[in-house]
Amino acid sequence: MKRIAINQVVKKVGKKVTVSGWVHARRDHGKLIFIDLRDRSGLLQVVFSPDQEKTHQLAGTLRSEYVIMISGVVKERPANLINPKISTGTIELSAEKLEILNPAKTPPFEIESIQEPGEEIRMKYRYLDLRRSRPKNNLVMRHKIIKFVRDYFDKLGFLEIETPILTKGTPEGAREFIVPARLWPGKFYVLPQSPQQFKQLLIVAGLEKYFQIARCFRDEDQRGDRQAEFTQIDVEMSFVNPKDIFSLVEKLMIKLVEKLYPNKKISQMPFPQLTYQESMVKYQTDKPDLRVDKNNPEELAFCWIVDIPMFENSETEKKLVAVHHPFTTPNPKDMKKYPHDPLKWRAYAYDLALNGFEIFGGSIRIHQRDIQKKVFDILGLTEEEIGRRFGHMLNAFEFGAPPHGGIAGGLDRIVAILQNEPNIREVIPFSKTGDNRDLMMEAPSLINEEQLKEAHIEIKKEDLPR
Ligand code: ASP
């Protein structure tokens, strides 16, 4: 008989069904044995009565997390035994046949224990952690959010286009992960901090509307709730101004909340706008939390931050760095008014803040070679560096680059906020620790001599772990 999902069983009162899943709990009441069976869709109470002698005997050997298949008849529960806490609480399955598909060792933590297991053990056994309802539900909602985003952009004529992972550096302000190129001794690929240059080049190619659910990599030191790899909702369009981008993202967020989080309330629509200056003066931050009650996760206070400065002083060196990134258009009025004081230039850059977090950031891009070159000059790049690192961008701008702009949103952060989770690790399927380790896979790890040799890499003795 074909297996059905547990949440379908309620519709089959009086019928015979087969279900499969994991033993969530077992209770023996006198002669009757009860188990809660769990599959992805929910929990189901199964009763083994001594009348079915062989099945009952086998049920006596069941332990937590055994994988089993059961056939039986769906029965309505007497009114006093209805369990309103589970969706199948009005019924139970009276077992006739039981098959143990795979026994299980006692898990290192109780799957649905009242006390949350420690984070290290959860990450080490993430495949068990994901059996718990809270992390599992986060993945279900993450899927629904991604699906919503894809459908939204698809309906508007955007194309989802994949961009390379093995590439060359792109400046987004973080350190980059590097990958040795075996076939090119001494040369390296760099993992993308964002698809920034590729998406702009797709626009130069005339693709007009691009989006991607894009994995990005930043080799940062431990800093707040960040991950070495994370996912962005990456967007780029030609012939747009900031207003077009605002309206695109606002509609996306409003519709998404309406559809998937109808209990949440958006404080203000259209989303309010603050200049960077206003936000810093009034709230001492560029990502203010504008909720009336800062502890209310059901309130969503979005706010655009505009007129973000183009440059700032580097924290570590005596030079200017781009606040957003060097492909952002400086405000032409400021360039004219303060030709020799780029620190006074505002940029056509914008962020979207939500409840105290930056969830989107983007800009209108430079599409003219001379302006791009000027920005690189101000950033202190030499002619040689410009040519070597960004020659392809400057070249592309000479072959009919349309005006364009875009934005990228932190998908992990958006999911975490909507799911009322305190950190993004909770909504990433296999997340890393703050110091970039995957405790389950035990990555990063040593590689063998042979692989090192092939990659033309020698490790200094003093760097080897003892
Ligand atoms: N590439 C930028 C970032 O990763 C976003 C953008 O300008 O579209 O922050």
Boltz pocket constraint, residues with backbone or C-beta under 6 A from the ligand:
constraints:
  - pocket:
      binder: B
      contacts: [[A, 172], [A, 193], [A, 194], [A, 195], [A, 196], [A, 235], [A, 361], [A, 362], [A, 363], [A, 406], [A, 407], [A, 408]]
      max_distance: 6.0
